[in-house]
Each structure stands twice: as C-alpha cells, then as structure tokens.
Amino acid sequence: MEQNLNLEVNAVSYMDFNNPDGQTTIQGIRGVTNSENVYITASLLGENNIVQGLIYEGKLIGNGNNGKWHVVNFPSTASEIVTNTSCYGPNNGPDGSIQIVGSYKITTATGGLPSGNLGFYYEGPLDGSGTWIRISPNNGNTNNVFVHSIMGGIAVGNYDVENDKNGYAFLYDITTKEYTEFKLPDSITNTLYGIWYNGEDSYTLAGGYSSHKLGKLSQAFLVDYNGKTKKISNLKTFSYKNETVLSIITHFEGITDSKDNGYNMPADWITLNGDGNGASFVSVSRNSDGSFGEANWIDIEFPGSSVTSANTVYKNNVLGIYVVKEDTDTKEISSFVAKVVTDK
C-alpha cells in the first residue's frame, strides 16, 4: 500500500508512523523529561500471529525512522510461556528509567491464572531488562486484565469477570501494590483508559461508562480523583459533538494536559444506528469553579482509510491506527500521527 505522508486535511496533518519490521499498533505516548523526544508504546505483530511489545524513543517525526525501537516482552518461565505482550501507556520513571503498563498472554493457564489477558507493570531500561510485575485485581475470578495508563505512581486499567458481561475498572498504587475499585455513581460498566497527574494528590481520569440513567451503551467522562482520600469530584460526561442523539458509544482513549488547566483527549465513537464509527481529537478547559467545560471536537480520519481509531494523545497530536481495504479480502493496517492545528 502506498503511504500517505504529511497530507493536510481540514487543519489536520497526517503521517504514517511504524516500526519498520512489521504491523505496528501504537497504544501510548509520553514526552521524555527534559527532552524533545517522546516515548511511544505499541505492539508488533509477527510470524504466527505472535505479538511482541514495542518501545520507541525519539522525535515525533520521520514516520518512525528517526528514533530507536526496542522489542520487549514479559519474561517467560518454565511453567508460563508468554506468547503475546502488548505495551500501553509509558511514563518517565526514576533516574532516567521508563515505566510502562500493558497486558500479556501465556500459552497455558496454570496455578489458577485466567486463560485470558494478564496485566503488567514494568520499570527499568528501554531494553526490557528491568522489573516486570503482574497486575491482577484479586476478586477470585478476575479475567482479561488490561492496564492502560500510568502517571504519578498510579496505574489504571480494566478487567472482566468470568460469566459476567459487565466491565470493571481499577486503580493500582505501584508503591503499596494496593488495588482500588473504580465505579462511577449509578454505573453499570466502567472503563479507565487515561490518568493525568496534576500534582500533590490530584489526578484527572478519563474513560467511558454506561448506566441505566444514561439510557446509552456508553458515554465518555472526565473526573478528578484524590489519591489520598480516594474521592472523586467534578464528574462530567461527554457525547460525540456534544449531541447525545448522534452516538451510542463515545469513549476517551487517553488524556494529556493543555493550556489553561485543560486537557486533550483522543476519542472513538459509534453513531446512533451503529452504521458509522470514527475518531476525534477532543479539548476541554476548566471553568472558574474547577468543573469541566464543554468539549471541542475535531474529527480524525486518515486519508483513504476505511476505519480510523484514536488510541493515545500527546499535546495536539493524536496517535492510533487506520485500516485500508485493498479488496474484499485484504486489509492493510498502519499506525499514524495526526497533528491538529489548535491553540490548546
């Protein structure tokens, strides 16, 4: 497939961004402290559908060719052979190390482990030689754990329970190894995909939830969280284009800060009748009383693609994947960077 490079469409410029060794799925990004570089976390699809973890360090230019990619995998043991490692949110660790979270799978479930995805936290050098820790909220039948983001010493993620269609969210303190269940008022399902550390005990969380009151499958949300009291405040829900009639699903996939104490989020959405879906760059400022204001939406659609998904955000850059159908049976998948012209 011919690459579309640096195409300007509706105040958004697009660029392919991939590991040169195979199909890349970008899933997280964070600026490197005191540097113009970024950390990008991703997964690499290899032979026999084996998925390996990826870490990129470099500038956000050159289609992924101007930095260095590192292949990292959760370590296997004699009894647990790891077949898939998927890296999500990166963060700056102590003394120049990196922190990443994500999920992995093993060939056989042993010792009471679930057969689905297991969550992890990693801290150490970029080559993966540091410390890997399994993350799994312990409620007896936890299944399919995905850890999505980490900042300020707290990781956030999701899991499900066997024979239960509801989704559950949690926070994990990397120092105390304590799990805290996250459940919004009157909610049925909860997802936590993004966490931003504001300083001291203040965090802002992003994701999606459903409830009987909403009468919708899912809406996106922002909420403040106090790491000491474990209380939430300033909860605000969001629907695509701020119109509840347009979508049955709206979900924030991550979060970064912006000017004036605001935030930028990547969002995915599905239209009301279910026949359309897409991605957006969303910016939200705070009101004078600390609550969240209305959202500004800019759609993200990679030129020539049949599907575009927004997975993560850095400043005014949305990163994700897009799909191009070459014929009825063939799909080409690629990661991208979309730079949005904005003053946020």
ZISULRA-V662920 format. One record per backbone hydrogen bond with DSSP energy under -0.5 kcal/mol. NH is the residue of the N-H (numbers start at 1). CO is the residue of the C=O. If there is no record, write none. Layout:
nh = (NH/NH)
co = (CO/CO)
This chain:
nh = (5/6/6/7/9/9/12/13/14/15/17/18/22/23/25/26/27/28/30/32/35/38/39/40/41/42/43/44/45/46/46/49/50/51/52/53/54/55/56/57/58/61/64/65/66/68/70/72/72/77/82/83/84/85/86/87/88/89/91/93/96/97/98/99/100/101/102/103/104/105/107/110/113/118/119/120/121/122/123/124/128/131/133/135/136/139/143/145/146/147/148/148/149/151/154/155/156/157/158/159/160/161/161/162/164/168/169/170/171/172/173/174/174/177/180/182/183/187/188/189/190/191/193/193/194/196/198/198/199/202/203/204/205/206/207/208/209/210/211/212/215/216/218/219/220/221/222/223/224/225/226/227/227/230/233/236/238/242/243/244/246/247/248/249/250/251/252/253/254/256/258/259/262/262/263/264/265/267/268/269/270/271/272/274/278/279/280/281/282/282/283/284/285/286/287/290/293/296/298/300/301/305/306/307/309/311/311/312/314/317/318/319/320/321/322/323/324/326/326/327/332/333/334/336/337/338/339/339/340/340/341/342)
co = (3/4/14/14/7/12/9/339/7/337/335/63/19/45/43/24/41/41/39/37/32/58/30/56/28/54/25/52/23/44/50/46/47/83/44/72/42/70/40/68/38/59/61/62/61/57/55/53/70/80/80/105/105/51/103/42/101/148/99/97/93/94/124/91/122/89/120/86/118/84/81/108/110/104/135/102/133/100/131/98/125/123/121/119/134/137/160/117/158/102/146/156/156/154/151/172/149/170/146/168/143/164/166/141/161/159/182/157/180/155/178/153/172/173/171/169/181/184/210/210/167/208/191/206/206/204/196/202/202/199/225/196/223/194/221/191/219/189/216/186/211/211/248/209/238/207/236/205/233/203/231/201/225/226/224/222/220/239/240/242/243/243/270/270/218/268/207/266/266/264/262/344/258/259/284/256/282/280/251/278/249/276/246/271/269/300/267/298/265/280/296/263/294/260/291/287/285/283/281/279/299/302/323/323/321/309/319/319/317/314/338/312/336/309/334/307/332/324/330/330/324/331/322/320/15/318/13/337/316/338/11/340)
